[in-house]
Amino acid sequence: MIMSESWKKRVGVVYSTDSGFQYRQEEEESQESIPPQQQNLQVTTDRKKRKGKTVTLVTGFQGSGEELRELGKILKTKCGTGGSVKDGEIIIQGELCNKVMDILRKEGFRVKRKG
């Protein structure tokens, strides 16, 4: 007998005594993908909360998390450095604003330097 795994998608409620209660199912985030030519990305450097190390931040991306991770991977590979993708931002290690901006322009994005 195969057990239903629908209970794993329940959010916020463990048990309810209300006979008419309906469990709220976790919903997938489906952000609409916008073409690169219509996106305005901001590139800036930051050292706050990073133990004095400088990083380059790319913000303003509109699209799915998978597309954001893919763009982050492209930037890290072409810059030859490490980084990560967190909270809708791409973090590239080092002060590489100009290089990141050039790469993003070649990918078709509109880019502005912030700060």
C-alpha positions in Angstrom: 0.0 0.0 0.0 1.5 3.3 -1.1 0.9 6.2 1.4 -0.1 9.6 0.1 2.6 12.2 0.7 0.3 15.1 0.4 0.8 15.8 4.1 4.3 17.0 3.3 3.0 20.0 1.5 0.8 21.3 4.3 1.9 24.6 5.6 1.5 26.1 9.1 -1.0 23.7 10.7 -0.2 20.4 12.4 -3.7 19.6 13.7 -7.1 21.3 13.6 -10.3 20.4 15.5 -12.5 22.4 13.0 -14.4 19.8 10.9 -14.6 22.1 7.9 -10.9 23.1 7.9 -9.0 22.8 4.6 -5.2 22.5 4.6 -3.4 25.1 2.7 -1.0 23.5 0.2 2.5 25.0 -0.5 2.4 26.7 -3.8 5.3 26.9 -6.3 6.7 30.3 -7.1 6.2 31.0 -10.8 7.8 34.3 -11.7 7.4 35.3 -15.2 10.6 35.4 -17.1 11.4 38.8 -18.6 13.8 39.0 -21.6 17.3 40.4 -20.7 16.8 43.5 -22.9 13.9 44.6 -20.6 15.7 44.0 -17.3 17.5 46.7 -15.4 20.3 45.3 -13.2 22.2 47.2 -10.6 25.9 46.4 -9.9 27.6 47.6 -6.7 30.4 46.8 -4.4 29.8 46.0 -0.7 31.9 45.3 2.4 29.3 45.4 5.1 28.8 42.3 7.2 31.6 40.5 5.2 34.5 40.9 7.6 36.1 43.6 5.5 36.2 41.6 2.3 34.9 43.3 -0.9 32.2 41.7 -3.0 30.3 42.7 -6.1 26.5 42.5 -5.9 24.1 42.2 -8.8 20.5 43.1 -7.9 17.3 43.7 -9.8 17.0 40.4 -11.6 13.4 39.4 -12.4 12.9 35.7 -13.2 13.0 32.3 -11.7 15.5 31.2 -9.1 16.9 28.7 -11.6 17.6 31.4 -14.1 19.2 33.5 -11.4 21.5 30.6 -10.4 22.4 30.1 -14.1 23.4 33.8 -14.5 25.4 33.6 -11.3 27.2 30.6 -12.6 28.1 32.4 -15.9 29.4 35.4 -14.0 31.5 33.3 -11.6 33.0 31.3 -14.4 33.8 34.3 -16.6 35.3 36.3 -13.7 37.3 33.3 -12.5 36.2 33.7 -8.9 33.8 32.4 -6.3 30.4 33.7 -5.2 26.9 32.7 -4.5 23.2 33.5 -5.1 21.2 34.5 -2.1 17.9 36.4 -1.5 17.6 37.4 -5.2 21.2 38.8 -5.4 24.2 37.5 -7.1 27.4 37.8 -5.0 30.7 37.7 -6.7 33.9 37.7 -4.6 36.2 40.7 -5.2 35.9 44.1 -6.7 34.9 43.3 -10.2 32.2 45.8 -11.1 33.5 46.8 -14.5 34.1 43.2 -15.6 30.7 42.0 -14.3 29.0 44.9 -16.1 30.8 44.1 -19.4 29.7 40.4 -19.1 26.1 41.3 -18.4 26.0 43.7 -21.3 27.3 41.0 -23.6 24.5 38.7 -22.3 22.0 41.4 -23.3 21.1 43.0 -20.0 20.7 46.7 -19.3 23.2 47.5 -16.5 23.8 50.5 -14.2 26.4 51.0 -11.6 24.9 51.8 -8.2 26.7 53.6 -5.4 
